[in-house]
Amino acid sequence: MVSNKKIEIFKKSWKLNKSFNISRSSKLSAETVEVKISDRNFVGRGECVPYGHYNESTDTVSKQLEDLIDFQNINELSTENIHNFLPPGAARNAIDCALWDLECKIKKTSIWSLLNIKVPQTLPSSYTIVLDKPDIMIEDALKNNFYPTIKVKVDCNNLEFILTKIREQVPNATLIIDANEAFDIEVLRNNLELFNKISVDLIEQPLPHSNDQPLLDLNSTIPICADESFHTTDDFSNIKGKYDSVNIKLDKTGGLTEALKIAQEAERNKLKCMVGCMVSTSLSMLPAAILYSKVDFLDLDGPCFLIKDQENGISYERGKMIFKNEMCWG
């Protein structure tokens, strides 16, 4: 059959159930761009979250996608060649994931079968404690102490009090701390004893990506994870000797295609992997969940902060992600 692709672009806003605060910003809604690619009677969908920290917005991402439609024969687009037309980032992620979804629809199969990955019925979920007043953060840990992984957003303030009290509420959970570039090397060094004492399992992006050279001389028994310092396979050389782990986010990689390559390369380099997310819907989580068997840490709790998720999304119940037979992607 002759391909006759059509691409539609939708800006969407999803209200949050509380303010999502990190060391450098806060927000009350998740602003996404959704792409639909139609081919005859089949429709594939993809979602991305433009991130201001990387000079993206819903307007700039939509413009990238509109330019792609204007100047490229979209019938030629595929997951194998999309990297030739869009740089890594949110726009390419939306297109790449929509193309994967479309392929599943055309072939009348699931993404799991397409990639020969065992279909999970459930997966362990993480839960993020956002930066707030210490007592609110500690109370949040108590309310959600059934999650197997707890990630705590931190800055340089009240670290010992907050983390010690949170660890008391979640004594058996995997504990990740995420500074979002808020530390300097002295803050990090001075708190390593504390982090070891309370059994932190992973320290995510402690230093600014533009000033992470001091990590070369850091002696930490706790793995250091690159987030803002790592986007694509091209960055492996830049993080060598500084990081023990990488955070794979599809909005950074430019989609599932590149993310799968990163997971394979990380294993070859003997680095741990986290698959992470922006605050967004299950339409973003499902492509990322494909990596579950290839990573050490699952951090896919984005929909937990939405008042309303996509229809046929992932259910989050008592610390588990639950997958149904019919989902909104793949």
N, C-alpha and C positions, 0 to 999 in steps of 0.2 A: 504493500500500500504506500502511496505517496504521502510523505509527511507534510503537514500543513499547520505548523505551530503558531500559536497566538499567546502573547504574554500580557497579563494584566497586573497592575501594581496598586496596592491598597495601603494607605497609612492608617494605622490603628493605635488607639490609646486604651490601656487596660488599667483601671484603678486598683491601687494596692490597698490591702487591709490595714497597713500601718506604714509609717515612713521607713524607707530602707536607707540606712545611714552607714557610710563608710568613712574612712579618715579624711577624704577630700571632698565629699559631696553627700547629698541626700536627695531622695525623690519620693513622690507620692503616686506616680503612675509609671507604667512601662510603655514606652513609645516604640512601636514595632513597624516594620514594613513587611507586608505579606505579598508573595508573588504566586500567581496562578499561571501555569503553562498548560494550554489546551492543545491537543493533537487529535483531530477528528472528534470522537465522543469521549476521549479520555482526558482527565484533568489531574495534574500534579501540583502540589502546594509546597511552599517553603516559607520560612519566616526568619527574619533577622532583627537584631537590636542595634541600631546605629549608636555608637559610643562617642560622646563628646571628647573624651580623653584622647581618642585617636582621630580627632577632627572630623567626626562623622555626625550627621543629623538625618532625620527622616527626609529632609529636603535634598541634601547632597546625595544620599543613597538613591532616592527616587530619580534624581537627575542622571546618575550613573546608569541606572537601569533603562531610563528613557533613551539615553544616547546609544546604549547597546541595541535597543530595538530599532532605532533610526538608521544605524550605520552597519549593522550586521545582518546577514541572512540568517534569521533565527532558526530556520529549519536545519541549519548545519550545527547548531549548538549541541554539545553533549558533555557529560561529566569528564570525558577524556580530553576535551579541548577548551573548556571554559576558562582555564588559566591563561589562555592566549588572548582573551578579550577583556578580562577584569582582573585587577590586582587583588591580593588577599584582603579580606575584610568582609563587612556585613553584606554588601550588595552581592558579591560572589557567593556568599553562603546561601542566601535566599534562592538564587538561581540554581546552584548546585543541588541543594536539597529538593527543590521542585522537580529537577530532572530525574533524580533518583526515584522520587515518588511516582512520576509519570511512567518511568520504565516498569515499575511494579504494576501499575494499572494496565499498561499495554500487554504485559506478559502474563497478567492474571496470576500473580504470585506475590509473596510477601518479601520485604527487604531481607528478612532473616533467611529465607530460602535462597534468595538471589545471591547473598554473600556467604551462604553455607555456615550460618551461625545459629546455635541452638536458641530457640525461642524461650525467653524467660517468662514464667508466670508472675514472679515477683522478683524485685531486686531490693537490697538494703538502701535506704535513703539517708541522706545527710539532712541536717537542719542548720541554718545560719542564724547566729545570734548577732543582730546588727548593733552597731555602736550606739550607745545611749547612756543614760545615767547608770552608775554601777548597780543600784538596787533593781532597776528594771531589767538589766541584762541577766542578773542572777535569777530573778524570778522567771524570766523567759527560759532559762536552762532547766529550772525545776519543772515547769509546765511541759517541757518537751524532752524529758530525760529518758524517754523510751527510744529515741533515735540512736542507731548504732554509731553514727558519726556526727559530731558536733563541731561546727566551724564558728570561730569567734572573730568578729571584726574588731580590731584594736587600733589604737594610736599609742602615743607615749605616756598617756595618763592612767594612773591607777592600775597599772598592769598587775602587780602582785596581788592586790586585793581582789580584783575582778576575776583573774584566772584561777586563783586559789579557791575562791568561793564557788566558781562554776565547776571546777573539777570535783568539789565535794558533792555537787548535785548530780554529776554524771561520772561516777567513779570507774565505770567499765567501758565507757564510750571511747572510740577513736577521737582524739582531740587535735584539731587543726587551728592554728592561729593565722590570721590574714591581716597584715599591716597595710596592704595597698600602698607600699612605698613610703610609709610614714616614719620609719626608723632611720637613724644613721648608724654607722658601724659601732660606735661606742654604746648606744642604747642596746643594740643587739648583743654585743659582747657582755655587757653588764647584766643582761637578763638571761643568759644561757643557763646559769645555775638554777634559776627559778623554773625555766621551761623544762629542764631535766627533772627537777624535783617533783613537778606535778605531771610528769610523763606526757609532755606534748609529743604528738606523733609526726607532725609536719609543720614547718614554718613557711608560709607562703609570702613571696615577694616582700621581704623586709625592707630592702633599700630601693631608692629610685632606680629605674632601669638605666638612666643616664649616668649613674654614679654607683654601679654595683661592683666595680673592680676590687674594692676591699674584701669581697667575699673570697677572693683567691687565697687570702692569708687567714681565713677564718677556720678554726678547728672546732667543728660542731658534730656531735654524735647524732643530732637530730637532722633529718634530711631538710635541705632548703629547696623550695619549689619556685621555679620561674613562672610568673604569669605575665606581667607587663613586659618582661624582658624576653619573652618567647612567643612567637606567632606562628612560624612555619618551619619547614625542614631546613631552610636557609640559615636559621638561627642556632643550629646545634653548635657550630663552631664558635659563636659568640658567647655561649654559656659554659663552654668547657672549663672545668676546674672551679667554677663558681657555684653551680647548682647540681643537686643530686636528683632532681625531679622536674618534670614539666607539667604545666596545666594546659591541657588541650581544650580550647574553646572554639567552637565552629565559627563564631563571629570574628575570631582572629585568623583562623586558618583559611577562611574562605570556603568552608563547607566540609562535608563528610569525606569527599575524595582525598583532600589533603590531610585530613585528620587520621585517616587510615594509614597513610604513608608515615605520618609522625609516630604513631603507635609502634609501627614496625621498626622504624629507625631508633626510637628510644630503647626498645628491647635490645637492639644490636649494640647500642652504646651503654647498656647496663644502667639505664636511668629509670627511676620510678615514674609512673604516670598518674596524673589525675585527669578525669574528664570533668570539666566545669561548665558553667553557664552564666548568662546574664539573667536578670529577672525578666521572665518571658513565659510564654504559654507552652503547653505540651507539644505544640507544633515545632518548637525549638528543641524540646527535651528528647523527643523520640529519635531523631537522627543521632544525637549525642549518645543515647543509650546503646546504640549499636556497638559502641566501644567497650561495653561492660566487661567482657572477658579478657580484654587486653590491657586493663588498667589496674592500679593498686588502690585508688581512691575514687569513689563516685560522689560527685557534688552536683546533683541535678534537682535541686529543690525550688527552682524558679517559680513554678505555679503555686507553691505554698503561700506566696505573698500576694496573690491576686484575689480580688473579690470574686471574680468569675473567670474560669478557664475556657478553653476551646471545648466544643462538644466532642465526645469520644476521646477525651484526654486521659492522661495517666491519673489513677486514683492514689492518693497518699493516705495511708491508714496505719497508725501505730508503728511508724518508723519504716514502712515498706512502700515501695512503688509497685502498684498492681497494674498489670497489662491485661487488657481484654482481647477477645477475638477480633473485634472491629475497633480500630483506632483511627485517629484523624490524620495519620501519616504512615506511609510504608506498608 
